Amino acid sequence: MQGFRQIVRITAVALLVLTVAACSATFRNHGYMPPEDDVDMIMVGVDTRETITSAIGAPGTSGLLTESAWYYVESRFKHFAYNAPEEIDRQVLAISFDANGVVTNIEQFGLDDGRVIALSRRVTETNIKGVNFLQQLFSSFGRFDATTLL
């Protein structure tokens, strides 16, 4: 009987430890931010894309339409139990270039500086509100022109 009680106590302690461990938050880092010392060595008006690539590495993101800027982005997310991941820190390094590929500006932003923007909005407006399928189908009868069929 004494051995059974000891097994129950060990099992209870193990379950308590597992419960506490399961409720602790985990953190994940995404992206790459070059070290501050390396960024300080970049000189506006002197360095080019090639020298930056050799000094701090290639960026994760560049300008969408042109290669006018490079963006280094690093984020830290907190995962807790069943909740959605929460971004707790973000650092963005933006390096702008002129047409010749020479650095024109270096900016750093944090999570507090950011705002959510929609890069692409894919919403199709409809002009058939209040019209059902059969009305659409029958409204097309009589609109055919023989010249468009030839």
Secondary structure as the mmCIF struct_conf table of DSSP 4:
data_model
#
loop_
_struct_conf.conf_type_id
_struct_conf.id
_struct_conf.beg_label_comp_id
_struct_conf.beg_label_asym_id
_struct_conf.beg_label_seq_id
_struct_conf.end_label_comp_id
_struct_conf.end_label_asym_id
_struct_conf.end_label_seq_id
HELX_RH_AL_P HELX_RH_AL_P1 GLN A 2 ALA A 22
TURN_TY1_P TURN_TY1_P1 CYS A 23 CYS A 23
BEND BEND1 SER A 24 SER A 24
STRN STRN1 THR A 26 GLY A 31
HELX_RH_AL_P HELX_RH_AL_P2 GLU A 36 ASP A 40
TURN_TY1_P TURN_TY1_P2 MET A 41 MET A 41
TURN_TY1_P TURN_TY1_P3 VAL A 44 VAL A 46
STRN STRN2 THR A 48 THR A 48
HELX_RH_AL_P HELX_RH_AL_P3 ARG A 49 ILE A 56
BEND BEND2 GLY A 60 GLY A 60
STRN STRN3 THR A 61 SER A 62
BEND BEND3 LEU A 64 SER A 68
STRN STRN4 ALA A 69 HIS A 79
TURN_TY1_P TURN_TY1_P4 ALA A 81 TYR A 82
BEND BEND4 ASN A 83 ASN A 83
HELX_LH_PP_P HELX_LH_PP_P1 ALA A 84 PRO A 85
STRN STRN5 GLU A 86 PHE A 97
TURN_TY1_P TURN_TY1_P5 ALA A 99 ASN A 100
BEND BEND5 GLY A 101 GLY A 101
STRN STRN6 VAL A 102 VAL A 102
STRN STRN7 VAL A 103 GLY A 110
HELX_RH_3T_P HELX_RH_3T_P1 LEU A 111 ASP A 113
BEND BEND6 LEU A 119 LEU A 119
BEND BEND7 ASN A 127 ASN A 127
TURN_TY1_P TURN_TY1_P6 LYS A 129 GLY A 130
HELX_RH_AL_P HELX_RH_AL_P4 PHE A 133 SER A 139
TURN_TY1_P TURN_TY1_P7 SER A 140 GLY A 142
HELX_RH_AL_P HELX_RH_AL_P5 ALA A 146 LEU A 149
#
